[in-house]
Amino acid sequence: MIRLIAAYQRYLAAYPYTTTCIQTGCMTMFGDIIAQQMIERRKLKDHDFKRTLRLSCIGLLFLGPVLTTWYRILDSTYVGTGALAAFQKTATDQIFFAPCVIGAIFTLNEILAGNGIASVKEKIKSNYFDTLKTNYKIWPLAQIITFGLIPLQHRVMFVNAVAIVWNSYLSLQINKNVQSTKNMSHDADPV
């Protein structure tokens, strides 16, 4: 385990952007696997691997780069490590960043699933505000810890650790209507 941590530290120091992007892709993948296998209690044969791949790509290609850049912007905007700087970063994150990123994730998931703009609008209309409210129950405390105690180079890793639970919830929310539609089509009597 110590070797693994040391290797991670080396890669993080040498390739911070790439390392955090890969890490975020893996954590979103784990979040979806947990959602499907432990919460939805799907059998392995019923696991939606396209959904897992879709969320992994969102983590790797969108969330990883965006989070890495966002934390650097916050650190350059609010200089310092005290309570005031942590509060300012958290407030900015939760007021501006969280609502936009949640909407972007809903949008990307629908588009990558092959659904159109009407589906994006419906998904946001039906699930976005509940998701945002749940965000506000989890992330402000996590971000105060992130910005107040965690060094910049380890913030994405810490947030990704917290996000395993969040990613499971988010996976359920962004796929909620897709699930009920699929279940209804399987339950329908053949004509």
Backbone as JSON Lines, residues from 0, in Angstrom:
{"i":0,"aa":"M","n":[0.83,-1.2,0.0],"ca":[0.0,0.0,0.0],"c":[0.87,1.25,0.0]}
{"i":1,"aa":"I","n":[1.95,1.21,0.76],"ca":[2.86,2.37,0.82],"c":[3.46,2.62,-0.56]}
{"i":2,"aa":"R","n":[3.78,1.55,-1.29],"ca":[4.31,1.71,-2.65],"c":[3.29,2.36,-3.57]}
{"i":3,"aa":"L","n":[2.06,1.95,-3.43],"ca":[1.0,2.51,-4.25],"c":[0.83,4.01,-3.99]}
{"i":4,"aa":"I","n":[0.84,4.39,-2.72],"ca":[0.72,5.8,-2.35],"c":[1.92,6.58,-2.86]}
{"i":5,"aa":"A","n":[3.12,6.0,-2.73],"ca":[4.33,6.67,-3.22],"c":[4.28,6.84,-4.74]}
{"i":6,"aa":"A","n":[3.81,5.83,-5.45],"ca":[3.69,5.93,-6.91],"c":[2.68,7.01,-7.28]}
{"i":7,"aa":"Y","n":[1.56,7.03,-6.56],"ca":[0.55,8.06,-6.81],"c":[1.15,9.46,-6.6]}
{"i":8,"aa":"Q","n":[1.89,9.64,-5.52],"ca":[2.53,10.94,-5.22],"c":[3.49,11.34,-6.35]}
{"i":9,"aa":"R","n":[4.27,10.37,-6.86],"ca":[5.2,10.66,-7.96],"c":[4.45,11.11,-9.21]}
{"i":10,"aa":"Y","n":[3.41,10.35,-9.57],"ca":[2.64,10.72,-10.76],"c":[1.92,12.04,-10.57]}
{"i":11,"aa":"L","n":[1.4,12.27,-9.39],"ca":[0.72,13.53,-9.11],"c":[1.68,14.71,-9.24]}
{"i":12,"aa":"A","n":[2.91,14.53,-8.75],"ca":[3.91,15.6,-8.86],"c":[4.35,15.81,-10.31]}
{"i":13,"aa":"A","n":[4.53,14.71,-11.05],"ca":[5.02,14.81,-12.43],"c":[3.91,15.18,-13.41]}
{"i":14,"aa":"Y","n":[2.72,14.64,-13.21],"ca":[1.6,14.83,-14.14],"c":[0.32,15.16,-13.37]}
{"i":15,"aa":"P","n":[0.26,16.32,-12.74],"ca":[-0.89,16.61,-11.87],"c":[-2.23,16.62,-12.6]}
{"i":16,"aa":"Y","n":[-2.26,17.19,-13.75],"ca":[-3.52,17.31,-14.5],"c":[-4.01,15.93,-14.94]}
{"i":17,"aa":"T","n":[-3.13,15.18,-15.58],"ca":[-3.49,13.84,-16.07],"c":[-3.88,12.91,-14.93]}
{"i":18,"aa":"T","n":[-3.11,12.94,-13.85],"ca":[-3.38,12.07,-12.71],"c":[-4.75,12.36,-12.11]}
{"i":19,"aa":"T","n":[-5.08,13.62,-11.9],"ca":[-6.38,13.93,-11.31],"c":[-7.54,13.62,-12.26]}
{"i":20,"aa":"C","n":[-7.31,13.75,-13.56],"ca":[-8.36,13.41,-14.53],"c":[-8.64,11.91,-14.51]}
{"i":21,"aa":"I","n":[-7.58,11.1,-14.53],"ca":[-7.75,9.64,-14.48],"c":[-8.42,9.23,-13.18]}
{"i":22,"aa":"Q","n":[-7.96,9.81,-12.1],"ca":[-8.54,9.52,-10.78],"c":[-10.03,9.86,-10.75]}
{"i":23,"aa":"T","n":[-10.42,10.98,-11.31],"ca":[-11.82,11.38,-11.32],"c":[-12.65,10.44,-12.19]}
{"i":24,"aa":"G","n":[-12.11,10.03,-13.33],"ca":[-12.79,9.05,-14.17],"c":[-13.03,7.74,-13.43]}
{"i":25,"aa":"C","n":[-12.03,7.29,-12.69],"ca":[-12.18,6.05,-11.91],"c":[-13.21,6.21,-10.8]}
{"i":26,"aa":"M","n":[-13.22,7.33,-10.12],"ca":[-14.16,7.53,-9.02],"c":[-15.6,7.65,-9.51]}
{"i":27,"aa":"T","n":[-15.81,8.26,-10.67],"ca":[-17.17,8.31,-11.2],"c":[-17.61,6.91,-11.65]}
{"i":28,"aa":"M","n":[-16.65,6.14,-12.16],"ca":[-16.96,4.75,-12.53],"c":[-17.37,3.95,-11.29]}
{"i":29,"aa":"F","n":[-16.59,4.06,-10.22],"ca":[-16.93,3.35,-8.99],"c":[-18.29,3.8,-8.44]}
{"i":30,"aa":"G","n":[-18.56,5.08,-8.52],"ca":[-19.85,5.59,-8.05],"c":[-21.01,4.97,-8.8]}
{"i":31,"aa":"D","n":[-20.88,4.83,-10.12],"ca":[-21.95,4.22,-10.89],"c":[-22.06,2.72,-10.61]}
{"i":32,"aa":"I","n":[-20.94,2.04,-10.46],"ca":[-20.97,0.61,-10.14],"c":[-21.68,0.4,-8.8]}
{"i":33,"aa":"I","n":[-21.36,1.23,-7.82],"ca":[-22.02,1.14,-6.52],"c":[-23.53,1.39,-6.67]}
{"i":34,"aa":"A","n":[-23.87,2.41,-7.47],"ca":[-25.29,2.72,-7.68],"c":[-26.03,1.54,-8.3]}
{"i":35,"aa":"Q","n":[-25.45,0.94,-9.31],"ca":[-26.14,-0.14,-10.0],"c":[-26.14,-1.45,-9.21]}
{"i":36,"aa":"Q","n":[-25.0,-1.76,-8.59],"ca":[-24.88,-3.07,-7.94],"c":[-25.38,-3.09,-6.5]}
{"i":37,"aa":"M","n":[-25.15,-2.03,-5.76],"ca":[-25.51,-2.04,-4.34],"c":[-26.84,-1.35,-4.04]}
{"i":38,"aa":"I","n":[-27.15,-0.29,-4.78],"ca":[-28.38,0.45,-4.51],"c":[-29.52,-0.08,-5.36]}
{"i":39,"aa":"E","n":[-29.3,-0.17,-6.67],"ca":[-30.33,-0.71,-7.55],"c":[-30.4,-2.24,-7.47]}
{"i":40,"aa":"R","n":[-29.35,-2.85,-6.94],"ca":[-29.26,-4.32,-6.77],"c":[-29.45,-5.08,-8.07]}
{"i":41,"aa":"R","n":[-28.76,-4.6,-9.1],"ca":[-28.81,-5.29,-10.38],"c":[-27.9,-6.53,-10.34]}
{"i":42,"aa":"K","n":[-28.28,-7.51,-11.1],"ca":[-27.38,-8.65,-11.3],"c":[-26.32,-8.21,-12.29]}
{"i":43,"aa":"L","n":[-25.17,-8.86,-12.25],"ca":[-24.09,-8.48,-13.14],"c":[-24.53,-8.53,-14.6]}
{"i":44,"aa":"K","n":[-25.35,-9.51,-14.95],"ca":[-25.81,-9.62,-16.33],"c":[-26.7,-8.44,-16.74]}
{"i":45,"aa":"D","n":[-27.29,-7.75,-15.74],"ca":[-28.15,-6.61,-16.02],"c":[-27.45,-5.26,-15.84]}
{"i":46,"aa":"H","n":[-26.15,-5.31,-15.52],"ca":[-25.39,-4.07,-15.33],"c":[-25.35,-3.31,-16.66]}
{"i":47,"aa":"D","n":[-25.61,-2.03,-16.6],"ca":[-25.58,-1.18,-17.8],"c":[-24.16,-0.65,-17.97]}
{"i":48,"aa":"F","n":[-23.35,-1.4,-18.72],"ca":[-21.95,-1.04,-18.89],"c":[-21.78,0.24,-19.71]}
{"i":49,"aa":"K","n":[-22.73,0.51,-20.61],"ca":[-22.66,1.77,-21.37],"c":[-22.83,2.96,-20.43]}
{"i":50,"aa":"R","n":[-23.72,2.83,-19.48],"ca":[-23.94,3.88,-18.49],"c":[-22.66,4.11,-17.67]}
{"i":51,"aa":"T","n":[-22.03,3.02,-17.23],"ca":[-20.79,3.14,-16.47],"c":[-19.7,3.8,-17.3]}
{"i":52,"aa":"L","n":[-19.58,3.4,-18.55],"ca":[-18.59,4.01,-19.44],"c":[-18.9,5.49,-19.65]}
{"i":53,"aa":"R","n":[-20.17,5.8,-19.85],"ca":[-20.59,7.2,-20.05],"c":[-20.18,8.06,-18.86]}
{"i":54,"aa":"L","n":[-20.47,7.59,-17.65],"ca":[-20.12,8.36,-16.46],"c":[-18.61,8.44,-16.26]}
{"i":55,"aa":"S","n":[-17.91,7.36,-16.59],"ca":[-16.44,7.39,-16.49],"c":[-15.86,8.44,-17.43]}
{"i":56,"aa":"C","n":[-16.41,8.51,-18.63],"ca":[-15.94,9.52,-19.6],"c":[-16.25,10.93,-19.12]}
{"i":57,"aa":"I","n":[-17.41,11.11,-18.52],"ca":[-17.75,12.43,-17.97],"c":[-16.74,12.8,-16.88]}
{"i":58,"aa":"G","n":[-16.39,11.84,-16.03],"ca":[-15.4,12.1,-14.99],"c":[-14.02,12.38,-15.55]}
{"i":59,"aa":"L","n":[-13.58,11.55,-16.48],"ca":[-12.24,11.67,-17.06],"c":[-12.07,12.92,-17.91]}
{"i":60,"aa":"L","n":[-13.03,13.15,-18.8],"ca":[-12.86,14.2,-19.82],"c":[-13.51,15.54,-19.46]}
{"i":61,"aa":"F","n":[-14.42,15.54,-18.5],"ca":[-15.07,16.79,-18.11],"c":[-14.76,17.16,-16.67]}
{"i":62,"aa":"L","n":[-15.21,16.33,-15.72],"ca":[-15.04,16.69,-14.31],"c":[-13.59,16.82,-13.87]}
{"i":63,"aa":"G","n":[-12.75,15.88,-14.27],"ca":[-11.33,15.93,-13.89],"c":[-10.68,17.24,-14.3]}
{"i":64,"aa":"P","n":[-10.74,17.6,-15.59],"ca":[-10.14,18.87,-16.01],"c":[-10.79,20.09,-15.37]}
{"i":65,"aa":"V","n":[-12.12,20.06,-15.26],"ca":[-12.83,21.22,-14.71],"c":[-12.5,21.41,-13.23]}
{"i":66,"aa":"L","n":[-12.52,20.32,-12.45],"ca":[-12.19,20.43,-11.02],"c":[-10.76,20.91,-10.8]}
{"i":67,"aa":"T","n":[-9.84,20.34,-11.55],"ca":[-8.43,20.72,-11.4],"c":[-8.25,22.21,-11.68]}
{"i":68,"aa":"T","n":[-8.85,22.68,-12.76],"ca":[-8.74,24.1,-13.12],"c":[-9.48,24.98,-12.11]}
{"i":69,"aa":"W","n":[-10.66,24.55,-11.69],"ca":[-11.47,25.33,-10.75],"c":[-10.74,25.54,-9.43]}
{"i":70,"aa":"Y","n":[-10.13,24.51,-8.9],"ca":[-9.42,24.65,-7.62],"c":[-8.23,25.6,-7.75]}
{"i":71,"aa":"R","n":[-7.59,25.59,-8.87],"ca":[-6.48,26.53,-9.09],"c":[-7.0,27.97,-9.19]}
{"i":72,"aa":"I","n":[-8.13,28.14,-9.85],"ca":[-8.73,29.48,-9.95],"c":[-9.12,29.99,-8.56]}
{"i":73,"aa":"L","n":[-9.77,29.13,-7.77],"ca":[-10.17,29.54,-6.42],"c":[-8.95,29.91,-5.58]}
{"i":74,"aa":"D","n":[-7.88,29.13,-5.67],"ca":[-6.68,29.42,-4.89],"c":[-6.02,30.72,-5.3]}
{"i":75,"aa":"S","n":[-6.08,31.06,-6.58],"ca":[-5.48,32.32,-7.0],"c":[-6.4,33.51,-6.73]}
{"i":76,"aa":"T","n":[-7.7,33.26,-6.63],"ca":[-8.66,34.33,-6.35],"c":[-8.71,34.66,-4.87]}
{"i":77,"aa":"Y","n":[-8.76,33.63,-4.03],"ca":[-8.83,33.8,-2.58],"c":[-7.55,33.25,-1.97]}
{"i":78,"aa":"V","n":[-6.58,34.11,-1.82],"ca":[-5.27,33.7,-1.34],"c":[-5.33,33.47,0.17]}
{"i":79,"aa":"G","n":[-4.71,32.41,0.62],"ca":[-4.66,32.13,2.04],"c":[-5.23,30.76,2.36]}
{"i":80,"aa":"T","n":[-4.98,30.34,3.6],"ca":[-5.44,29.02,4.02],"c":[-6.28,29.08,5.29]}
{"i":81,"aa":"G","n":[-6.6,30.26,5.74],"ca":[-7.37,30.41,6.97],"c":[-8.85,30.16,6.77]}
{"i":82,"aa":"A","n":[-9.59,30.36,7.84],"ca":[-11.03,30.12,7.84],"c":[-11.76,31.03,6.85]}
{"i":83,"aa":"L","n":[-11.34,32.3,6.76],"ca":[-12.0,33.22,5.84],"c":[-11.83,32.77,4.39]}
{"i":84,"aa":"A","n":[-10.61,32.41,4.01],"ca":[-10.36,31.94,2.64],"c":[-11.13,30.66,2.35]}
{"i":85,"aa":"A","n":[-11.18,29.74,3.31],"ca":[-11.93,28.49,3.12],"c":[-13.41,28.78,2.93]}
{"i":86,"aa":"F","n":[-13.95,29.71,3.73],"ca":[-15.36,30.09,3.59],"c":[-15.63,30.74,2.24]}
{"i":87,"aa":"Q","n":[-14.75,31.65,1.81],"ca":[-14.93,32.34,0.53],"c":[-14.9,31.34,-0.63]}
{"i":88,"aa":"K","n":[-13.95,30.42,-0.59],"ca":[-13.84,29.41,-1.65],"c":[-15.08,28.51,-1.67]}
{"i":89,"aa":"T","n":[-15.53,28.1,-0.49],"ca":[-16.71,27.23,-0.4],"c":[-17.95,27.95,-0.89]}
{"i":90,"aa":"A","n":[-18.14,29.2,-0.47],"ca":[-19.31,29.96,-0.9],"c":[-19.3,30.14,-2.42]}
{"i":91,"aa":"T","n":[-18.15,30.51,-2.97],"ca":[-18.05,30.68,-4.43],"c":[-18.32,29.36,-5.14]}
{"i":92,"aa":"D","n":[-17.76,28.29,-4.62],"ca":[-17.94,26.97,-5.2],"c":[-19.41,26.56,-5.21]}
{"i":93,"aa":"Q","n":[-20.08,26.76,-4.1],"ca":[-21.46,26.3,-3.97],"c":[-22.49,27.21,-4.65]}
{"i":94,"aa":"I","n":[-22.18,28.5,-4.74],"ca":[-23.11,29.44,-5.37],"c":[-22.98,29.42,-6.9]}
{"i":95,"aa":"F","n":[-21.76,29.35,-7.39],"ca":[-21.54,29.46,-8.84],"c":[-21.2,28.14,-9.52]}
{"i":96,"aa":"F","n":[-20.27,27.41,-8.94],"ca":[-19.75,26.21,-9.61],"c":[-20.72,25.04,-9.55]}
{"i":97,"aa":"A","n":[-21.2,24.7,-8.36],"ca":[-22.05,23.51,-8.19],"c":[-23.29,23.52,-9.09]}
{"i":98,"aa":"P","n":[-24.06,24.6,-9.11],"ca":[-25.25,24.58,-9.98],"c":[-24.91,24.38,-11.46]}
{"i":99,"aa":"C","n":[-23.83,24.99,-11.91],"ca":[-23.45,24.86,-13.32],"c":[-22.96,23.45,-13.64]}
{"i":100,"aa":"V","n":[-22.12,22.9,-12.77],"ca":[-21.56,21.57,-13.03],"c":[-22.63,20.5,-12.97]}
{"i":101,"aa":"I","n":[-23.55,20.61,-12.03],"ca":[-24.63,19.62,-11.96],"c":[-25.47,19.67,-13.25]}
{"i":102,"aa":"G","n":[-25.79,20.87,-13.71],"ca":[-26.52,20.99,-14.97],"c":[-25.73,20.44,-16.15]}
{"i":103,"aa":"A","n":[-24.44,20.68,-16.16],"ca":[-23.59,20.16,-17.24],"c":[-23.54,18.64,-17.22]}
{"i":104,"aa":"I","n":[-23.5,18.05,-16.04],"ca":[-23.46,16.58,-15.94],"c":[-24.77,15.99,-16.45]}
{"i":105,"aa":"F","n":[-25.89,16.57,-16.06],"ca":[-27.18,16.11,-16.58],"c":[-27.19,16.2,-18.11]}
{"i":106,"aa":"T","n":[-26.73,17.32,-18.64],"ca":[-26.72,17.54,-20.09],"c":[-25.8,16.55,-20.8]}
{"i":107,"aa":"L","n":[-24.57,16.42,-20.32],"ca":[-23.62,15.5,-20.94],"c":[-24.11,14.06,-20.91]}
{"i":108,"aa":"N","n":[-24.68,13.65,-19.79],"ca":[-25.17,12.28,-19.69],"c":[-26.26,12.01,-20.73]}
{"i":109,"aa":"E","n":[-27.18,12.93,-20.87],"ca":[-28.26,12.73,-21.83],"c":[-27.74,12.73,-23.27]}
{"i":110,"aa":"I","n":[-26.84,13.64,-23.57],"ca":[-26.3,13.72,-24.93],"c":[-25.48,12.47,-25.24]}
{"i":111,"aa":"L","n":[-24.63,12.05,-24.31],"ca":[-23.82,10.84,-24.53],"c":[-24.68,9.58,-24.6]}
{"i":112,"aa":"A","n":[-25.85,9.61,-23.99],"ca":[-26.78,8.48,-24.07],"c":[-27.54,8.47,-25.4]}
{"i":113,"aa":"G","n":[-27.32,9.5,-26.21],"ca":[-27.97,9.58,-27.51],"c":[-29.33,10.24,-27.48]}
{"i":114,"aa":"N","n":[-29.63,10.93,-26.39],"ca":[-30.91,11.61,-26.26],"c":[-30.77,13.06,-26.71]}
{"i":115,"aa":"G","n":[-31.85,13.65,-27.09],"ca":[-31.84,15.02,-27.62],"c":[-32.04,16.07,-26.55]}
{"i":116,"aa":"I","n":[-32.13,17.3,-27.01],"ca":[-32.29,18.46,-26.13],"c":[-33.59,18.38,-25.33]}
{"i":117,"aa":"A","n":[-34.64,17.86,-25.94],"ca":[-35.92,17.73,-25.2],"c":[-35.74,16.83,-23.99]}
{"i":118,"aa":"S","n":[-34.96,15.78,-24.14],"ca":[-34.69,14.87,-23.03],"c":[-33.86,15.56,-21.95]}
{"i":119,"aa":"V","n":[-32.89,16.37,-22.39],"ca":[-32.07,17.13,-21.44],"c":[-32.97,18.06,-20.63]}
{"i":120,"aa":"K","n":[-33.84,18.78,-21.3],"ca":[-34.75,19.71,-20.61],"c":[-35.65,18.98,-19.62]}
{"i":121,"aa":"E","n":[-36.19,17.84,-20.02],"ca":[-37.07,17.07,-19.14],"c":[-36.31,16.54,-17.93]}
{"i":122,"aa":"K","n":[-35.11,16.05,-18.16],"ca":[-34.3,15.51,-17.06],"c":[-33.96,16.61,-16.07]}
{"i":123,"aa":"I","n":[-33.57,17.76,-16.56],"ca":[-33.25,18.89,-15.68],"c":[-34.51,19.34,-14.93]}
{"i":124,"aa":"K","n":[-35.63,19.41,-15.64],"ca":[-36.88,19.82,-15.02],"c":[-37.29,18.86,-13.9]}
{"i":125,"aa":"S","n":[-37.13,17.58,-14.11],"ca":[-37.62,16.6,-13.14],"c":[-36.64,16.28,-12.01]}
{"i":126,"aa":"N","n":[-35.33,16.4,-12.24],"ca":[-34.37,15.91,-11.24],"c":[-33.32,16.93,-10.76]}
{"i":127,"aa":"Y","n":[-33.16,18.02,-11.47],"ca":[-32.06,18.95,-11.17],"c":[-32.16,19.57,-9.78]}
{"i":128,"aa":"F","n":[-33.31,20.11,-9.42],"ca":[-33.4,20.85,-8.15],"c":[-33.29,19.93,-6.94]}
{"i":129,"aa":"D","n":[-33.81,18.71,-7.03],"ca":[-33.61,17.75,-5.94],"c":[-32.13,17.41,-5.79]}
{"i":130,"aa":"T","n":[-31.46,17.26,-6.92],"ca":[-30.03,16.96,-6.9],"c":[-29.25,18.13,-6.3]}
{"i":131,"aa":"L","n":[-29.6,19.34,-6.68],"ca":[-28.92,20.52,-6.15],"c":[-29.14,20.65,-4.65]}
{"i":132,"aa":"K","n":[-30.37,20.39,-4.18],"ca":[-30.65,20.44,-2.74],"c":[-29.81,19.41,-1.98]}
{"i":133,"aa":"T","n":[-29.7,18.22,-2.53],"ca":[-28.87,17.19,-1.89],"c":[-27.4,17.61,-1.9]}
{"i":134,"aa":"N","n":[-26.97,18.24,-2.97],"ca":[-25.61,18.79,-3.03],"c":[-25.34,19.69,-1.83]}
{"i":135,"aa":"Y","n":[-26.31,20.55,-1.52],"ca":[-26.13,21.5,-0.43],"c":[-26.13,20.83,0.94]}
{"i":136,"aa":"K","n":[-26.59,19.6,1.02],"ca":[-26.54,18.85,2.28],"c":[-25.19,18.17,2.49]}
{"i":137,"aa":"I","n":[-24.46,17.95,1.4],"ca":[-23.2,17.2,1.47],"c":[-21.97,18.09,1.31]}
{"i":138,"aa":"W","n":[-21.98,18.89,0.26],"ca":[-20.74,19.52,-0.18],"c":[-20.26,20.74,0.6]}
{"i":139,"aa":"P","n":[-21.08,21.58,1.18],"ca":[-20.49,22.71,1.91],"c":[-19.51,22.29,3.01]}
{"i":140,"aa":"L","n":[-19.87,21.31,3.82],"ca":[-18.95,20.84,4.86],"c":[-17.71,20.2,4.24]}
{"i":141,"aa":"A","n":[-17.92,19.37,3.22],"ca":[-16.78,18.73,2.56],"c":[-15.84,19.78,1.96]}
{"i":142,"aa":"Q","n":[-16.4,20.84,1.39],"ca":[-15.55,21.87,0.78],"c":[-14.86,22.75,1.82]}
{"i":143,"aa":"I","n":[-15.48,22.99,2.95],"ca":[-14.8,23.71,4.03],"c":[-13.55,22.92,4.45]}
{"i":144,"aa":"I","n":[-13.7,21.61,4.59],"ca":[-12.55,20.76,4.92],"c":[-11.53,20.8,3.79]}
{"i":145,"aa":"T","n":[-12.01,20.68,2.56],"ca":[-11.13,20.7,1.39],"c":[-10.29,21.98,1.36]}
{"i":146,"aa":"F","n":[-10.94,23.11,1.45],"ca":[-10.24,24.38,1.3],"c":[-9.5,24.81,2.56]}
{"i":147,"aa":"G","n":[-9.94,24.31,3.71],"ca":[-9.3,24.71,4.95],"c":[-8.14,23.83,5.38]}
{"i":148,"aa":"L","n":[-8.17,22.56,4.98],"ca":[-7.18,21.62,5.5],"c":[-6.36,20.87,4.45]}
{"i":149,"aa":"I","n":[-6.88,20.7,3.26],"ca":[-6.24,19.84,2.26],"c":[-5.37,20.67,1.32]}
{"i":150,"aa":"P","n":[-4.1,20.27,1.15],"ca":[-3.22,20.99,0.2],"c":[-3.77,20.91,-1.23]}
{"i":151,"aa":"L","n":[-3.51,21.94,-2.02],"ca":[-4.05,22.07,-3.37],"c":[-3.86,20.8,-4.2]}
{"i":152,"aa":"Q","n":[-2.67,20.22,-4.18],"ca":[-2.4,19.06,-5.04],"c":[-3.2,17.82,-4.64]}
{"i":153,"aa":"H","n":[-3.75,17.8,-3.43],"ca":[-4.53,16.64,-2.97],"c":[-6.03,16.9,-2.91]}
{"i":154,"aa":"R","n":[-6.47,18.07,-3.32],"ca":[-7.89,18.41,-3.18],"c":[-8.79,17.55,-4.05]}
{"i":155,"aa":"V","n":[-8.4,17.33,-5.3],"ca":[-9.25,16.53,-6.17],"c":[-9.35,15.11,-5.62]}
{"i":156,"aa":"M","n":[-8.26,14.56,-5.08],"ca":[-8.29,13.22,-4.49],"c":[-9.23,13.18,-3.29]}
{"i":157,"aa":"F","n":[-9.15,14.16,-2.41],"ca":[-10.03,14.2,-1.25],"c":[-11.5,14.33,-1.69]}
{"i":158,"aa":"V","n":[-11.74,15.24,-2.61],"ca":[-13.11,15.44,-3.1],"c":[-13.62,14.17,-3.77]}
{"i":159,"aa":"N","n":[-12.75,13.48,-4.52],"ca":[-13.16,12.24,-5.16],"c":[-13.48,11.15,-4.13]}
{"i":160,"aa":"A","n":[-12.77,11.13,-3.02],"ca":[-13.09,10.16,-1.96],"c":[-14.48,10.44,-1.4]}
{"i":161,"aa":"V","n":[-14.77,11.69,-1.11],"ca":[-16.11,12.07,-0.64],"c":[-17.14,11.79,-1.75]}
{"i":162,"aa":"A","n":[-16.72,11.99,-2.97],"ca":[-17.63,11.91,-4.1],"c":[-18.06,10.49,-4.47]}
{"i":163,"aa":"I","n":[-17.44,9.48,-3.91],"ca":[-17.91,8.13,-4.24],"c":[-19.39,8.0,-3.88]}
{"i":164,"aa":"V","n":[-19.74,8.47,-2.69],"ca":[-21.15,8.44,-2.29],"c":[-21.96,9.39,-3.17]}
{"i":165,"aa":"W","n":[-21.46,10.59,-3.37],"ca":[-22.15,11.56,-4.2],"c":[-22.33,11.03,-5.62]}
{"i":166,"aa":"N","n":[-21.3,10.42,-6.21],"ca":[-21.38,9.9,-7.57],"c":[-22.42,8.79,-7.69]}
{"i":167,"aa":"S","n":[-22.56,8.0,-6.64],"ca":[-23.6,6.96,-6.65],"c":[-24.98,7.62,-6.69]}
{"i":168,"aa":"Y","n":[-25.18,8.61,-5.84],"ca":[-26.44,9.34,-5.83],"c":[-26.68,10.04,-7.17]}
{"i":169,"aa":"L","n":[-25.65,10.71,-7.67],"ca":[-25.76,11.45,-8.93],"c":[-26.09,10.5,-10.09]}
{"i":170,"aa":"S","n":[-25.46,9.34,-10.09],"ca":[-25.75,8.35,-11.12],"c":[-27.23,7.95,-11.1]}
{"i":171,"aa":"L","n":[-27.76,7.76,-9.9],"ca":[-29.18,7.43,-9.78],"c":[-30.05,8.56,-10.3]}
{"i":172,"aa":"Q","n":[-29.71,9.79,-9.95],"ca":[-30.52,10.95,-10.35],"c":[-30.49,11.19,-11.86]}
{"i":173,"aa":"I","n":[-29.3,11.14,-12.45],"ca":[-29.22,11.46,-13.88],"c":[-29.73,10.32,-14.75]}
{"i":174,"aa":"N","n":[-29.91,9.14,-14.16],"ca":[-30.44,8.01,-14.91],"c":[-31.83,7.6,-14.46]}
{"i":175,"aa":"K","n":[-32.44,8.39,-13.59],"ca":[-33.74,8.04,-12.98],"c":[-34.82,7.77,-14.03]}
{"i":176,"aa":"N","n":[-35.07,8.68,-14.92],"ca":[-36.13,8.49,-15.9],"c":[-35.79,7.41,-16.92]}
{"i":177,"aa":"V","n":[-34.51,7.29,-17.23],"ca":[-34.07,6.25,-18.16],"c":[-34.43,4.89,-17.58]}
{"i":178,"aa":"Q","n":[-34.2,4.7,-16.29],"ca":[-34.5,3.43,-15.64],"c":[-35.98,3.1,-15.71]}
{"i":179,"aa":"S","n":[-36.84,4.03,-15.34],"ca":[-38.28,3.73,-15.33],"c":[-38.79,3.48,-16.74]}
{"i":180,"aa":"T","n":[-38.25,4.18,-17.73],"ca":[-38.66,3.96,-19.11],"c":[-38.24,2.57,-19.58]}
{"i":181,"aa":"K","n":[-36.99,2.17,-19.25],"ca":[-36.52,0.85,-19.64],"c":[-37.34,-0.24,-18.97]}
{"i":182,"aa":"N","n":[-37.62,-0.08,-17.68],"ca":[-38.39,-1.07,-16.96],"c":[-39.8,-1.23,-17.54]}
{"i":183,"aa":"M","n":[-40.42,-0.11,-17.93],"ca":[-41.76,-0.18,-18.5],"c":[-41.73,-0.89,-19.84]}
{"i":184,"aa":"S","n":[-40.7,-0.67,-20.64],"ca":[-40.64,-1.31,-21.95],"c":[-40.4,-2.81,-21.8]}
{"i":185,"aa":"H","n":[-39.67,-3.26,-20.77],"ca":[-39.45,-4.68,-20.54],"c":[-40.68,-5.36,-19.98]}
{"i":186,"aa":"D","n":[-41.48,-4.62,-19.24],"ca":[-42.66,-5.2,-18.6],"c":[-43.87,-5.26,-19.53]}
{"i":187,"aa":"A","n":[-43.82,-4.53,-20.61],"ca":[-44.98,-4.46,-21.5],"c":[-45.21,-5.82,-22.16]}
{"i":188,"aa":"D","n":[-46.46,-6.14,-22.36],"ca":[-46.81,-7.38,-23.05],"c":[-46.49,-7.24,-24.53]}
{"i":189,"aa":"P","n":[-45.92,-8.3,-25.13],"ca":[-45.68,-8.24,-26.57],"c":[-46.99,-8.18,-27.33]}
{"i":190,"aa":"V","n":[-47.0,-7.48,-28.41],"ca":[-48.23,-7.33,-29.21],"c":[-48.34,-8.44,-30.21]}
